[in-house]
Amino acid sequence: MLYAEYEPTSDPEVAEMIRRNVSKIVVPTLLMALAIASQGFSDYALEIGFRLMVMITLAEAWNLLAGYGGLVSLGTASFVGIGAYALTGLVNNAHLPLYLAIPGAGLAAAMLALLVSRAVFRLRGLYFTVGTLALAEALRMFMVNYDGFGGASGLFLSQDPPGLYALFCIAIGLMAVTTLVITIATASRFSILLRAVRDDEDAAAQIGVKAFRIKLVAFVLASFLMGMAGALQGLKVGTVEPYGMFGIQWTVSVLSIVIIGGQGLRLGPVAGAFFVIALGEVLADYPALHLAITGVILIVVIRFAPKGLVGLARDIAARNKGEAK
């Protein structure tokens, strides 16, 4: 015999190690294959793919905050907008190349999170949510009325945006970075501490968890990723203005994606992004109907599937497995 017959391992530790490392191998391989295969994609497919990657990045970041940390923020638009404006400033004034300007825009968003953290972390629960919404609206109004950033007309990028294929590849890279960062964050001790703060902040503090520090790390990390996503969106459109980049639609879209996909679940943002974007494309000619149907779906999911589509699928699979035994 020149080969040995394959036998599945029965060691639970080895099986668990394989399960944990599959995503680290499969996801980068799939993204690389997608980047290579996308050379033959149509402009429409690249456009949809770009939007999908940006929304997954934003949803992953928001899921870290709200799903794992219980910090239900409505300030997504503020970090998207800061990222877009920072990229424009870094390219126009500092003449940075894109591979430095995009992370630089993420750092600008992270700095904003750091500056406002002490104020918003004084608020808890619904008050924190309202506080972050007020932050986003205050920033939007400031950008509209302050001529130093172009006022309501906004700013134009001094160089032409890259082609659609190049933007798509950058978006794949951004999503790969996001997947790596969130995987490390959710598979480490940090995730346990973050969930402890989410479940009972006072009890966590009593057993020695530095609640403020844990929330700050999650807030800054999520804001950094949101800032880079905003920078990429600003790069694509070539012009940034406050109504679009600081618009409430960013916040609503990301919230819808995570709730429909599954809050606090690793695959929730990905499943939700596919669902919401596919629904948007199907109903692209009926915007009012699209909003109404999205609202109904949100209500149904919150009422009957609070863990989202991924959680519902897991429950059904577990039930079928139990019945099979």
ABEGO torsion letter per residue (X at the ends): XABBBBBBBABAAAAAAAAAAAAAAAAAAAAAAAAAAAAABBAAAAAAAAAAAAAAAAAAAAAAAAAAAGBBBAAAAAAAAAAAAAAAAAAAAAGBBAAAAAAAAAAAAAAAAAAAAAAAAABBEAAAAAAAAAAAAAAAAAAAABAAAGEAAEBBBABBBBBAAAAAAAAAAAAAAAAAAAAAAAABAAAAAAAAAAABAAAAAAAGBBAAAAAAAAAAAAAAAAAAAAAAAAAAAGBBBAAAAABAAAAAAAAAAAAAAEBGBAAAAAAAAAAAAAAAAAAAABAAAAAAAAAAAAAAAAAABAAEAAAAAAAAAAAAAAAAX
